[in-house]
Amino acid sequence: MTPLILVVAVGLAISIILLFVGVAAPRPADQVSDRLSEYGTRAVTLEELELSQPFADRVVRPMLRGISDAISRLSPNRNVAETRRRLEMAGRPYGWGPTEFMGLRGLAAVVGFLLPFILMSITQAPLRNRLIFPIVLGALGYFAPVLWLRGKITRRQREIVKSLPDALDLLTVSVEAGLGFDAAIAKVAEKWDDELSRAFERVIHEIRIGKLRREALRDMADNMDVPDVTSFVAAIIQADQLGVSLSKILRIQSEQMRTKRRQRAEEMAHKAPIKMLIPMVFLIFPALYIVLLGPAVLVLLHSGVFGAGLAPPPPGAIP
C-alpha cells in the first residue's frame, strides 16, 4: 500500500500545480469575437458552447467558488468587501474576484495540510509531528495568498508613483494643445501600457457608459490608494466644480510631481550609505581584517610573545 499512497500523493501534487497554472493562464484577447463569429456562421448548442470555454472557466473556477462559499459562511461580509478592495488595489490579477481568491486560499490551506500529512503517514512519523507540521503548513498555505497580494499591491503602487509625473506631463501638453480632458486621458492610455494607463483606460470606459467624471476619477483614486493620485484627483474635481482652467491645474500638478520625484530620488540617495553599512560591517570588513591581520597574528604566535608560542615553522616555509 505504501507505493500506492505515494503515487496518489504525487498525483495530487501534480494536479494542484496544473490547477494553479490553469487559473493563472492568460485568457485569449479575441474570445468574444470568436464566439460571435460562431453564432453568425452556424447554430451552436449549449454543450458546444460550454466545451468551447477554457478549462479554468469550466472546472477550476466552479471548484474555487464552491470552496469560497464554504469559507464565506464562516467569515463576515466585511472580509469579502475588504478582499474585493485589495484585489482592486492590486489591479485584479488574472481577473480574480473575491470568490476565486477566497477559494484559492481555502484550496491552498487544504493542500498544505493534506500533502504533509500523507507523506508523514507514509514515513511512519510520530503522531505529534503528523499533526503539528500539517497544521502549520496549512496555516501558511491559507495566509500565503494574502502576502502575495500585498506584494502585488506594493509593486503596483510603486509603478504608479514612478509613471505619474510623465503621465501628467503628457496630460498637460495635450490639454494645452487643445484637447479635452477626456481625450487627453485617452491619449495617455494609448501612449503607454502600464498600471496607470490601464487605470485611465478604465476611467474612459466608465465615462462612456454614463458614469460621472468625478465619480470615475474618485473610484480610480480609491482603487489605487496612492497619495499622489488622490491629491491629483482632488485638484481635478475641485477645478471642474469651480470652473478653473484645467491646463493651469495640470501644469501645477505636473511641477509638484516632478519635485516630489526629485525629492524621493534624493531621499533614496541619502539612505544608500546607511543600507551599505550593514554588508560592509558584517561581510567586507571581516574578510579584509583576515587578509590584512592574519599573517601578523601568525607571526606573533610563532614568536612566543603570548607564552610558549607555537612550534617554529619548518625550514624553507614562508613565515
NUMI-342708 format. One record per residue (C-alpha): residue number from 1; residue in three letters; x, y, z. Coordinates in nm, 2 decimals. Example, Ala and Ser with C-alpha at 12.3 -4.5 7.8 and 13.67 -1.06 7.14 Angstrom:
BEGIN
ATOM   seq   type       px       py       pz
ATOM     1    ala     1.23    -0.45     0.78
ATOM     2    ser     1.37    -0.11     0.71
***
This chain:
BEGIN
ATOM   seq   type       px       py       pz
ATOM     1    met     0.00     0.00     0.00
ATOM     2    thr     0.30     0.24     0.05
ATOM     3    pro     0.38     0.28    -0.32
ATOM     4    leu     0.01     0.33    -0.40
ATOM     5    ile    -0.02     0.61    -0.14
ATOM     6    leu     0.30     0.77    -0.27
ATOM     7    val     0.16     0.76    -0.63
ATOM     8    val    -0.16     0.92    -0.51
ATOM     9    ala     0.03     1.19    -0.32
ATOM    10    val     0.24     1.27    -0.62
ATOM    11    gly    -0.06     1.27    -0.85
ATOM    12    leu    -0.24     1.51    -0.61
ATOM    13    ala     0.06     1.75    -0.60
ATOM    14    ile     0.08     1.75    -0.98
ATOM    15    ser    -0.29     1.81    -1.01
ATOM    16    ile    -0.27     2.11    -0.78
ATOM    17    ile     0.02     2.25    -0.98
ATOM    18    leu    -0.17     2.22    -1.30
ATOM    19    leu    -0.47     2.37    -1.13
ATOM    20    phe    -0.28     2.69    -1.04
ATOM    21    val    -0.13     2.70    -1.39
ATOM    22    gly    -0.47     2.68    -1.54
ATOM    23    val    -0.61     2.96    -1.32
ATOM    24    ala    -0.32     3.19    -1.39
ATOM    25    ala    -0.31     3.12    -1.77
ATOM    26    pro    -0.38     3.43    -1.97
ATOM    27    arg    -0.72     3.45    -2.15
ATOM    28    pro    -0.73     3.50    -2.53
ATOM    29    ala    -0.80     3.85    -2.62
ATOM    30    asp    -1.04     3.77    -2.91
ATOM    31    gln    -1.25     3.52    -2.71
ATOM    32    val    -1.57     3.73    -2.75
ATOM    33    ser    -1.52     3.78    -3.12
ATOM    34    asp    -1.47     3.41    -3.17
ATOM    35    arg    -1.80     3.33    -3.00
ATOM    36    leu    -1.98     3.60    -3.21
ATOM    37    ser    -1.84     3.45    -3.53
ATOM    38    glu    -1.96     3.11    -3.42
ATOM    39    tyr    -2.31     3.25    -3.37
ATOM    40    gly    -2.30     3.41    -3.71
ATOM    41    thr    -2.19     3.11    -3.90
ATOM    42    arg    -2.40     2.82    -3.75
ATOM    43    ala    -2.62     2.73    -3.46
ATOM    44    val    -2.42     2.64    -3.15
ATOM    45    thr    -2.57     2.40    -2.90
ATOM    46    leu    -2.54     2.46    -2.53
ATOM    47    glu    -2.29     2.17    -2.49
ATOM    48    glu    -2.06     2.30    -2.76
ATOM    49    leu    -2.08     2.65    -2.61
ATOM    50    glu    -1.98     2.51    -2.27
ATOM    51    leu    -1.70     2.30    -2.41
ATOM    52    ser    -1.56     2.60    -2.60
ATOM    53    gln    -1.48     2.77    -2.28
ATOM    54    pro    -1.13     2.73    -2.12
ATOM    55    phe    -1.07     2.46    -1.87
ATOM    56    ala    -1.02     2.71    -1.59
ATOM    57    asp    -1.37     2.86    -1.65
ATOM    58    arg    -1.54     2.52    -1.67
ATOM    59    val    -1.37     2.33    -1.39
ATOM    60    val    -1.13     2.54    -1.18
ATOM    61    arg    -1.35     2.85    -1.12
ATOM    62    pro    -1.66     2.65    -1.01
ATOM    63    met    -1.44     2.45    -0.77
ATOM    64    leu    -1.29     2.77    -0.62
ATOM    65    arg    -1.64     2.92    -0.59
ATOM    66    gly    -1.76     2.61    -0.40
ATOM    67    ile    -1.47     2.63    -0.16
ATOM    68    ser    -1.53     3.01    -0.13
ATOM    69    asp    -1.89     2.96    -0.05
ATOM    70    ala    -1.80     2.72     0.23
ATOM    71    ile    -1.55     2.98     0.37
ATOM    72    ser    -1.78     3.27     0.33
ATOM    73    arg    -2.04     3.11     0.56
ATOM    74    leu    -1.79     3.12     0.84
ATOM    75    ser    -1.65     3.47     0.76
ATOM    76    pro    -1.83     3.81     0.80
ATOM    77    asn    -1.93     4.01     0.49
ATOM    78    arg    -1.67     4.28     0.57
ATOM    79    asn    -1.39     4.03     0.48
ATOM    80    val    -1.54     3.98     0.14
ATOM    81    ala    -1.56     4.36     0.09
ATOM    82    glu    -1.20     4.40     0.21
ATOM    83    thr    -1.09     4.13    -0.02
ATOM    84    arg    -1.26     4.29    -0.32
ATOM    85    arg    -1.10     4.62    -0.23
ATOM    86    arg    -0.75     4.47    -0.21
ATOM    87    leu    -0.79     4.29    -0.54
ATOM    88    glu    -0.89     4.62    -0.70
ATOM    89    met    -0.58     4.78    -0.54
ATOM    90    ala    -0.37     4.50    -0.69
ATOM    91    gly    -0.52     4.56    -1.04
ATOM    92    arg    -0.74     4.25    -1.04
ATOM    93    pro    -0.46     4.00    -1.11
ATOM    94    tyr    -0.56     3.72    -1.35
ATOM    95    gly    -0.92     3.86    -1.34
ATOM    96    trp    -0.98     3.72    -1.00
ATOM    97    gly    -1.27     3.83    -0.79
ATOM    98    pro    -1.32     3.78    -0.41
ATOM    99    thr    -1.49     3.44    -0.47
ATOM   100    glu    -1.19     3.30    -0.66
ATOM   101    phe    -0.94     3.45    -0.42
ATOM   102    met    -1.10     3.31    -0.11
ATOM   103    gly    -1.14     2.98    -0.28
ATOM   104    leu    -0.77     2.98    -0.36
ATOM   105    arg    -0.69     3.05     0.00
ATOM   106    gly    -0.91     2.75     0.11
ATOM   107    leu    -0.76     2.53    -0.15
ATOM   108    ala    -0.40     2.62    -0.06
ATOM   109    ala    -0.48     2.55     0.31
ATOM   110    val    -0.63     2.21     0.23
ATOM   111    val    -0.33     2.11     0.01
ATOM   112    gly    -0.08     2.25     0.26
ATOM   113    phe    -0.24     2.02     0.53
ATOM   114    leu    -0.31     1.70     0.32
ATOM   115    leu     0.02     1.66     0.14
ATOM   116    pro     0.25     1.67     0.45
ATOM   117    phe     0.00     1.46     0.64
ATOM   118    ile     0.00     1.19     0.37
ATOM   119    leu     0.38     1.20     0.33
ATOM   120    met     0.45     1.18     0.70
ATOM   121    ser     0.20     0.90     0.74
ATOM   122    ile     0.39     0.70     0.47
ATOM   123    thr     0.72     0.75     0.65
ATOM   124    gln     0.56     0.64     0.99
ATOM   125    ala     0.64     0.97     1.16
ATOM   126    pro     0.53     1.02     1.52
ATOM   127    leu     0.17     1.12     1.57
ATOM   128    arg     0.27     1.46     1.72
ATOM   129    asn     0.47     1.55     1.41
ATOM   130    arg     0.20     1.43     1.18
ATOM   131    leu    -0.04     1.68     1.34
ATOM   132    ile     0.18     1.98     1.41
ATOM   133    phe     0.36     2.02     1.07
ATOM   134    pro     0.04     1.98     0.85
ATOM   135    ile    -0.14     2.23     1.07
ATOM   136    val     0.14     2.48     1.04
ATOM   137    leu     0.18     2.43     0.66
ATOM   138    gly    -0.20     2.46     0.62
ATOM   139    ala    -0.20     2.79     0.80
ATOM   140    leu     0.09     2.91     0.58
ATOM   141    gly    -0.10     2.80     0.27
ATOM   142    tyr    -0.40     2.99     0.39
ATOM   143    phe    -0.21     3.32     0.45
ATOM   144    ala     0.04     3.29     0.16
ATOM   145    pro    -0.20     3.43    -0.10
ATOM   146    val    -0.26     3.73     0.13
ATOM   147    leu     0.12     3.80     0.14
ATOM   148    trp     0.14     3.76    -0.23
ATOM   149    leu    -0.15     4.00    -0.28
ATOM   150    arg     0.02     4.26    -0.06
ATOM   151    gly     0.33     4.23    -0.27
ATOM   152    lys     0.13     4.29    -0.58
ATOM   153    ile    -0.03     4.60    -0.43
ATOM   154    thr     0.30     4.74    -0.33
ATOM   155    arg     0.46     4.68    -0.67
ATOM   156    arg     0.16     4.84    -0.84
ATOM   157    gln     0.17     5.15    -0.62
ATOM   158    arg     0.54     5.19    -0.69
ATOM   159    glu     0.49     5.16    -1.06
ATOM   160    ile     0.20     5.42    -1.05
ATOM   161    val     0.41     5.66    -0.85
ATOM   162    lys     0.70     5.62    -1.09
ATOM   163    ser     0.49     5.68    -1.40
ATOM   164    leu     0.26     5.95    -1.27
ATOM   165    pro     0.49     6.26    -1.34
ATOM   166    asp     0.54     6.16    -1.71
ATOM   167    ala     0.17     6.09    -1.75
ATOM   168    leu     0.09     6.44    -1.60
ATOM   169    asp     0.34     6.60    -1.84
ATOM   170    leu     0.16     6.44    -2.14
ATOM   171    leu    -0.18     6.54    -2.00
ATOM   172    thr    -0.06     6.90    -1.96
ATOM   173    val     0.08     6.91    -2.31
ATOM   174    ser    -0.23     6.76    -2.46
ATOM   175    val    -0.47     6.99    -2.28
ATOM   176    glu    -0.27     7.30    -2.37
ATOM   177    ala    -0.26     7.18    -2.73
ATOM   178    gly    -0.64     7.20    -2.74
ATOM   179    leu    -0.76     6.85    -2.64
ATOM   180    gly    -1.03     6.80    -2.38
ATOM   181    phe    -0.95     6.64    -2.05
ATOM   182    asp    -1.12     6.31    -2.15
ATOM   183    ala    -0.93     6.30    -2.48
ATOM   184    ala    -0.61     6.37    -2.30
ATOM   185    ile    -0.67     6.08    -2.06
ATOM   186    ala    -0.74     5.86    -2.37
ATOM   187    lys    -0.41     5.98    -2.52
ATOM   188    val    -0.22     5.87    -2.21
ATOM   189    ala    -0.39     5.54    -2.21
ATOM   190    glu    -0.30     5.49    -2.58
ATOM   191    lys     0.06     5.61    -2.53
ATOM   192    trp     0.17     5.37    -2.26
ATOM   193    asp     0.09     5.02    -2.13
ATOM   194    asp     0.13     5.02    -1.76
ATOM   195    glu    -0.09     5.02    -1.45
ATOM   196    leu    -0.16     5.39    -1.46
ATOM   197    ser    -0.25     5.39    -1.83
ATOM   198    arg    -0.48     5.09    -1.78
ATOM   199    ala    -0.65     5.28    -1.49
ATOM   200    phe    -0.70     5.58    -1.72
ATOM   201    glu    -0.85     5.35    -1.98
ATOM   202    arg    -1.09     5.21    -1.73
ATOM   203    val    -1.19     5.57    -1.64
ATOM   204    ile    -1.26     5.64    -2.01
ATOM   205    his    -1.48     5.33    -2.04
ATOM   206    glu    -1.68     5.42    -1.73
ATOM   207    ile    -1.73     5.78    -1.85
ATOM   208    arg    -1.85     5.65    -2.19
ATOM   209    ile    -2.11     5.42    -2.03
ATOM   210    gly    -2.26     5.72    -1.84
ATOM   211    lys    -2.06     5.75    -1.52
ATOM   212    leu    -1.98     6.10    -1.40
ATOM   213    arg    -1.62     6.20    -1.45
ATOM   214    arg    -1.56     6.29    -1.08
ATOM   215    glu    -1.70     5.96    -0.97
ATOM   216    ala    -1.49     5.77    -1.21
ATOM   217    leu    -1.18     5.96    -1.10
ATOM   218    arg    -1.26     5.92    -0.74
ATOM   219    asp    -1.31     5.54    -0.78
ATOM   220    met    -0.97     5.52    -0.96
ATOM   221    ala    -0.80     5.70    -0.67
ATOM   222    asp    -0.97     5.48    -0.41
ATOM   223    asn    -0.86     5.16    -0.60
ATOM   224    met    -0.50     5.28    -0.61
ATOM   225    asp    -0.47     5.42    -0.26
ATOM   226    val    -0.17     5.64    -0.37
ATOM   227    pro    -0.15     5.98    -0.20
ATOM   228    asp    -0.02     6.15    -0.52
ATOM   229    val    -0.31     6.02    -0.73
ATOM   230    thr    -0.55     6.12    -0.46
ATOM   231    ser    -0.43     6.48    -0.45
ATOM   232    phe    -0.43     6.49    -0.83
ATOM   233    val    -0.79     6.37    -0.85
ATOM   234    ala    -0.90     6.61    -0.57
ATOM   235    ala    -0.74     6.90    -0.76
ATOM   236    ile    -0.91     6.80    -1.09
ATOM   237    ile    -1.25     6.76    -0.93
ATOM   238    gln    -1.22     7.09    -0.75
ATOM   239    ala    -1.12     7.27    -1.07
ATOM   240    asp    -1.41     7.11    -1.25
ATOM   241    gln    -1.66     7.22    -0.99
ATOM   242    leu    -1.52     7.57    -0.96
ATOM   243    gly    -1.47     7.63    -1.33
ATOM   244    val    -1.09     7.68    -1.30
ATOM   245    ser    -0.88     7.62    -1.61
ATOM   246    leu    -0.76     7.26    -1.62
ATOM   247    ser    -0.44     7.35    -1.80
ATOM   248    lys    -0.32     7.56    -1.51
ATOM   249    ile    -0.41     7.29    -1.26
ATOM   250    leu    -0.23     7.03    -1.46
ATOM   251    arg     0.07     7.25    -1.50
ATOM   252    ile     0.09     7.30    -1.13
ATOM   253    gln     0.03     6.93    -1.06
ATOM   254    ser     0.30     6.82    -1.30
ATOM   255    glu     0.55     7.06    -1.15
ATOM   256    gln     0.47     6.93    -0.80
ATOM   257    met     0.50     6.56    -0.91
ATOM   258    arg     0.84     6.63    -1.07
ATOM   259    thr     0.95     6.80    -0.75
ATOM   260    lys     0.83     6.50    -0.54
ATOM   261    arg     1.01     6.26    -0.77
ATOM   262    arg     1.34     6.45    -0.73
ATOM   263    gln     1.29     6.46    -0.35
ATOM   264    arg     1.23     6.08    -0.35
ATOM   265    ala     1.55     6.03    -0.55
ATOM   266    glu     1.74     6.24    -0.31
ATOM   267    glu     1.59     6.05    -0.01
ATOM   268    met     1.69     5.72    -0.17
ATOM   269    ala     2.04     5.86    -0.23
ATOM   270    his     2.07     5.96     0.14
ATOM   271    lys     1.95     5.62     0.25
ATOM   272    ala     2.21     5.43     0.04
ATOM   273    pro     2.51     5.48     0.27
ATOM   274    ile     2.31     5.35     0.57
ATOM   275    lys     2.20     5.05     0.38
ATOM   276    met     2.55     4.98     0.26
ATOM   277    leu     2.68     4.99     0.62
ATOM   278    ile     2.54     4.65     0.71
ATOM   279    pro     2.70     4.44     0.44
ATOM   280    met     3.03     4.64     0.49
ATOM   281    val     3.04     4.57     0.86
ATOM   282    phe     2.94     4.21     0.86
ATOM   283    leu     3.07     4.09     0.52
ATOM   284    ile     3.35     4.31     0.38
ATOM   285    phe     3.54     4.43     0.69
ATOM   286    pro     3.58     4.08     0.85
ATOM   287    ala     3.73     3.94     0.53
ATOM   288    leu     3.95     4.25     0.50
ATOM   289    tyr     4.08     4.21     0.86
ATOM   290    ile     4.16     3.84     0.80
ATOM   291    val     4.36     3.92     0.48
ATOM   292    leu     4.55     4.21     0.64
ATOM   293    leu     4.60     4.10     1.00
ATOM   294    gly     4.61     3.72     0.96
ATOM   295    pro     4.98     3.70     0.87
ATOM   296    ala     5.08     3.93     1.15
ATOM   297    val     4.88     3.72     1.40
ATOM   298    leu     5.06     3.40     1.28
ATOM   299    val     5.40     3.57     1.32
ATOM   300    leu     5.32     3.68     1.67
ATOM   301    leu     5.20     3.33     1.77
ATOM   302    his     5.52     3.17     1.64
ATOM   303    ser     5.74     3.44     1.80
ATOM   304    gly     5.65     3.33     2.16
ATOM   305    val     5.51     3.67     2.26
ATOM   306    phe     5.20     3.50     2.40
ATOM   307    gly     5.38     3.24     2.61
ATOM   308    ala     5.53     2.93     2.48
ATOM   309    gly     5.41     3.00     2.13
ATOM   310    leu     5.36     2.76     1.85
ATOM   311    ala     5.61     2.52     1.71
ATOM   312    pro     5.85     2.70     1.47
ATOM   313    pro     5.78     2.66     1.11
ATOM   314    pro     5.99     2.41     0.92
ATOM   315    pro     6.29     2.53     0.72
ATOM   316    gly     6.21     2.69     0.39
ATOM   317    ala     5.84     2.76     0.49
ATOM   318    ile     5.70     3.10     0.45
ATOM   319    pro     5.66     3.26     0.79
***
